[in-house]
Amino acid sequence: MKRLFNLRIPLLLIIATLCVTSLVAQNQEFRAPSYPLVTHDPYFSIWINNEVPTQIETTHWSQKPMPIRSVVKVDGKAYRLMGKSPAFVPAAKLTKSNLSATQTTFSFQQDGVEISMNFLSPILIEDLDMVSRPLTYVSWEINSIDGEEHNAEIYFEISALAAVNTRGQRVNWQNYESGELQVLKVGNVDQPVLEKSGDDIRIDWGYLYAAANTSSVNQFFAGRSEDAIVSFVESGKLPGINNEDQGSRVVEGQKVLAYTIPVTVKATGKTEKHIMLAYDDIFSVEYFGKRLEGYWKKKFKNMDQLLTTAEQEYTAIKKRCDAYDLNLNAEAESVGGKEYATICALAYRQSIAAHKVVKDENGEPLCFSKENFSNGSMGTVDVFYPAAPIFLYLNPDLIKAQTTPIFQYAESGRWPWPYAPHDIGKYPLGNGQKYGGGEKTEDRQMPVEECGNMLILTAAIAKTENDASYAKKYWDTITKWAEYLSEKGFDPDNQLCTDDFAGHLAHNANLSVKAIMGLASYSLLCEMQGMKIEADNYMKQAQEMVQKWMKAADDGDHYRLAFDAEGSWSQKYNMVWDDMLGFHIFPEEVENKEISYYLKVQNRYGLPLDNRDSYTKLDWILWTASLANSKQEFNQLVAPVYRFLNETPERVPMTDWYYTKTGGWRGFIARSVVGGVYMELLKEKLK
């Protein structure tokens, strides 16, 4: 939401995307618009926008270059596995590209061997240790398919661009041994820790690490890519590290960290090798003047400790992630079908990687979202609200770690308004709301939106945990926000909602539903604390508002976008909480009427957000689909979203704002809100 930064999709990239290799097209059921590779937080986030990894270079989610390249030699012949450079080296024959919740794998067949290159980011949501570790494993599995032995050697490099904001910044590197590991490290010479904030920027402080077991690698290098990769292809040797090049700009020869790994491929059986990529950002965020470290540092004193432990645990973590991916896929498929499960798998790493988990002064977790490709806001309420289903389903502690900063801010004495804040700053500097009027004016605030969001999420936490003690900690603030909705919520004045890119709107029927759900949520929280009189009072208000709403929003065979807009319509995605939280205050006929109408007006690539334009929000479609009272209707609304992801010609990390007639990209990429696709799974959990 909010203001966009500029992005240009090169024409050649679009043409290449439309001309996908026929071999892959024939062997793949699903072609993601972009494949997550290294996905940990808004800075350490690397993607490849093609299912053929040799046709394009990898990028940061913001689409700035951040190359990862790999070459394999099979019996002396070199082939590219990832990256389009060096151009004179032929690409290995790709057979399949596959992704699951925590992994992306590219499979090749070449000269009698089968090669799988795997990226594993073990961000297991239920485990705060694992989800906060900024470490990805890159592995290669090679086996003979012709019954013969082969000699192979793997080359891998990652660009120092992963440690700077711009190509012109200067870097230094180190190489050293740490126990059984050969470690390479690179970072900005200047180290401007937490000195900038905003959206279209990358980290330029801290250090990128690459590490491999000394028994696996035979050569390592830090310096110019053009020196290393060509030397490997031509001679099998890497040049010596030229420390005279220290302190030069990344752009000069494209600075990289690189390894070579020899592999003896037996006639039978598979051989696997791996390396690790990690990032130590020193301090992750600033929170009201205090610099906070990543939560992983609660367990590990430094990066060397993390690398050592991660190396020791690799086999166990890989097995754990394999099982996790299979189980999550099975759960999603059981409630929503195969296409729904695929959407959930694609959304998993993207949603988590748009957050940073840090430890506060007491060592407790706080989780901050970054409003990617929008305006860079930090801890935005109407961003973690749509993303909440993935966390409520898999680990409610992480949604509490997102709502807590908002409660603390509201109770700090700095926030002057009687409604909830929109954000706590601009990432990674959380020193007070920056959006709209902030703490100074009520310009472009979202009072009904954010109050409703916070009350609903607090009730959802209580429902999920069967315990309202979290709400009790902030009860006075929650009560104040409920009173605000009681007075202002039913017929909102001309104000923004989370769909603020569409502009201000008065008498917004869907926003009114949110206020009603917020009041019902407060009633539930009262009831769970034994406050029966208050619970009955607020539930009665919500019920009376529903009756008024049905009359004010009625437009024959559907309900309106705004109470005074005859002939209009919109997705009523906020209504999904009515049944999920056990309120049941909207008659089932309201949901059925809306779903029936949506099925009439949806387009090839999904249901538009409302009647004003053909564009939509992907997350809201999945929320709206969960209003359906039959699997058939749910699948009818989900199928066009799957089709969009599979067919859109614009290859970027999963967008949530696109045109439903053409599949064209409207805006927003790599955002956390896609965690909202887990709503149907959450619905099943709360039954």
FIKOLZA-35833 format. One record per residue (C-alpha): y, z, x. Coordinates in steps of 0.2 Angstrom, whole numbers, plus 5000, padded with zeros to 4 digits. Layout:
BEGIN
YZX;...
This chain:
BEGIN
500050005000;501850005006;502649885018;501549765027;501649715046;501449525050;499749455054;499349265056;497549205055;497349055067;496948895059;495548865071;494749025066;494748985048;494048815052;492648895063;492349015049;492048875036;490948785048;489648925051;488148885061;486848815049;485448915057;486249075053;486749025036;484948985032;484249145038;485549275031;485749335014;487449415017;488849365029;490149495031;491949445033;491949555049;490749655058;491049835064;490549865082;491450015089;492150125075;492750295077;494650325073;496150215070;496350175088;494550165095;494050025083;493349855088;492749715077;492149545078;492649425064;491149305064;489349325061;489049215076;489749325090;489849185103;491149085093;492549215094;493249365104;493149545098;494749625092;495549785087;495549805068;497449755069;496849585075;497549605093;496349555106;495149685113;493749585121;491949645123;490849515132;489049505136;487949375145;486149375148;485149285162;483349235157;482349175172;484049135181;484849035167;486449115159;486849125141;488249205131;487749345119;489549395114;491249315117;491749135119;492149155138;491649095150;491648925141;490448835153;489048955149;488048905134;487849015119;486149095116;485349035100;485749165086;484449195073;485249335063;486749455061;486349615052;487349775048;486849945041;487850105038;487950155057;487349995066;487749805069;486449695077;486449515083;484749435086;484449285098;482949185104;483149095120;481849025133;480349125127;481249285124;481949375109;483549475112;484349605100;486149665104;486449825095;488049925092;487750105086;489150215081;488250375075;489550435064;488450535052;489650605039;488650765035;488650815054;490450865060;489850855078;489150675076;490550615065;491950675077;491050605093;492150455100;490550375107;489650215103;487950155111;487749975115;485949925118;484949765121;483149755116;482149605124;480349555121;479349405126;478849285111;477949155122;476649275129;477349265147;478249385158;480149345161;481549415172;483149455163;484849525168;486149585156;488049575160;489249685149;491149705150;492449785140;494249755141;495549875147;496549825132;495649955123;496650085132;498450005130;499549955116;500149795124;499449675137;500949705149;500549885152;499849935168;498150025171;497150125184;495350145185;494050255192;492150245196;491150405199;489350475197;489150625184;487350685185;486250535181;487650435175;488750295183;490450315175;491850195174;493550255167;495250155164;496850215156;498750175156;499650225172;501050305162;500050405149;501350425135;500350555125;500850555107;502550475111;502450335097;501950325079;501750185067;500550055060;500349895071;500149995087;498650035098;498350195108;499150185126;498650365132;496950445136;495550355144;494150225140;492450265147;490950165150;489350245156;487550205160;486050285168;486050255186;484150205185;484650065173;486149985181;486149895198;487949845199;489649905191;491349845192;493149885187;494549745189;494749565184;493649495172;493849315179;493149385196;491649475188;490949375175;491049205184;490249285200;488849355189;488449185181;488549095198;487749215210;487049365200;488249475210;489749575205;491249575217;491749745225;493049845216;494749795223;495749955222;497249855229;497449795211;497649965204;499249995194;499349805189;499549745171;498049715160;498549535157;498349495176;496649435177;496149535161;495549705168;493849755162;492449885165;490849795169;488949825172;487449725176;485749785170;484049705176;482649695164;480849655167;480149575151;478249605150;477149485141;476849615127;477949755121;479849775120;481049835134;482749925129;484249965139;485850035134;487650095139;488950205131;490750175127;491850325123;493650375122;494550535127;496250535119;496750705126;497750755111;497350665095;498750705083;500350815081;500250925066;501951005063;502451015081;500751065087;499650945097;497850955091;496250895100;494750795093;493550905084;492150855097;493050965110;492551115100;490751085108;491150985124;492451045137;492650865143;492050685142;490850705156;489950845146;489950735130;489250585140;487850685148;487350755131;487450585122;486350505136;485050645134;485050635115;485050445114;483250415108;483350555095;485050495089;484450315087;482950375077;484050485066;485250345063;483850225059;483150345046;484950385039;485350195037;483750165028;483850315016;485750285012;485250105008;483850154997;484950274988;486250144985;485050014979;484150134967;485850164958;486750004959;485549864966;485449774982;487149694982;487949864979;486949934993;487649805005;489449835000;489150025003;488449985020;489949875025;491150005019;490350155028;491050135046;492650065041;493150205029;492650335042;493550255056;495150255047;495150445049;495250565064;494350735063;495250865074;495151055076;496551165071;497151325080;495651415073;494451285078;494251225060;494151045055;495650945049;495350765044;496850645044;496850465037;497950335044;498650205031;498050055041;498949885038;500249965027;501550075034;500450195045;500750345035;499650495039;498650605027;499250495012;498650574996;498450414986;497450345001;496150485003;496050494984;495250314982;494250344998;493550524992;491950464984;491150435001;491550605007;491250694991;489550614990;489050645008;490050795015;491350885004;491950985019;492750825025;493750795009;494350975010;494850945028;495950805021;496750905006;497051065016;498550985026;499350935010;499151115003;499851185019;501351075019;501751105001;501651295004;502651285021;504351305013;504851135020;504251035005;505651054992;504950964976;503951034962;502550904964;501350854978;501850764994;501350584997;500950605015;501250725030;502050595042;501750435051;500150425061;499850515073;501350625071;501150735055;502850825055;503350795037;503350655024;504050495030;503750385015;505150365002;506450495002;505350615011;506050795011;507750735007;507850634991;506650594977;506850404981;505150314979;504150474977;502550474967;502550644957;501250604943;500150504955;500050634969;499950794957;498550704947;497650654963;497650834971;497050914955;495650794952;495050804970;495150994970;494050994954;492850874961;492650984976;492251134965;491051034954;490150964969;490051134977;489851224961;491151344968;493051354965;493451474979;494351334989;495551304974;495851494973;496651484991;498051374984;498051434966;499951454964;500251274971;498851204960;499551294945;501351224948;500651054949;499751074933;501251134925;502250984931;500950864923;500950964907;502850924906;502950754914;501250674914;500850594898;502150464897;502750434915;504550374918;504950224929;504050274945;502750214958;500850244957;499650214971;499750024966;501550034972;501449854980;501649804961;503249894960;503950034948;503250044931;503750154916;502450214903;500950164914;499450194904;498250214918;499450334927;499450434910;497550444911;497750514928;498850654922;497650694908;496150704920;497250814931;497550934917;495750934912;495350964931;496451114931;495551174915;493951164924;494551264939;495151394927;493551404918;492551414935;493551574939;493351654922;495151614916;494551564898;496251574890;497051464902;495551344903;495551324884;497451304884;497451164897;495951074890;496751074872;498250994880;497150864888;496250824872;497850814862;498550694875;496950584873;497250564855;499050514858;498550394872;497350304861;498650264849;500050224861;498950114872;497950024859;498049834859;496649784848;495149744858;495749834874;497049954880;498749914888;499449914905;501050004898;501250094882;502749974877;501949814884;501049724870;499749594875;499549674892;497949754900;497449844916;495949934924;495850114919;494950164934;495650344933;494550374917;492950374928;493250564931;493050604912;491150594912;490950634930;491750804929;490950834912;492550834902;492050704889;493750704881;493850514879;492750444866;491350334873;492050194862;493650184873;492550154889;491450024880;492949934873;493749924890;492249864899;491849734886;493649664889;493549674908;491949564907;492949434897;494449424909;493649444927;493649294938;492449224951;492849354964;493149504953;494249594940;496149574943;497049744944;498049704928;498749554919;500249534930;499349434944;497549374949;497549494964;496449644963;495949804973;494149814978;494049994978;494650004960;493449874954;492049984960;492850144951;493050034935;491249974936;490650154936;491450174918;490050064912;488750144902;487350014907;486749954924;486849774917;488749794915;488949884931;488049744940;489149614931;490749694938;490049724956;489249544958;490949454960;491449584974;489849544984;490249364981;491949384988;491449475003;490049345006;491249195003;493049235008;493549115022;494749235029;493849335042;494549515044;493849685042;493549715023;495149695014;495449794998;496849674991;496349494987;496549354975;495049354962;495149164959;495149094976;494449234987;496049224997;496649375007;498249454999;498549605011;497749765018;496349765030;495149905038;495750035026;494950195022;495050165003;493450065003;492550225004;492850224985;491350104983;490250254984;490850314966;489250264958;488250364970;489450514967;489150484949;487350504951;487550654962;488550744949;487450714934;
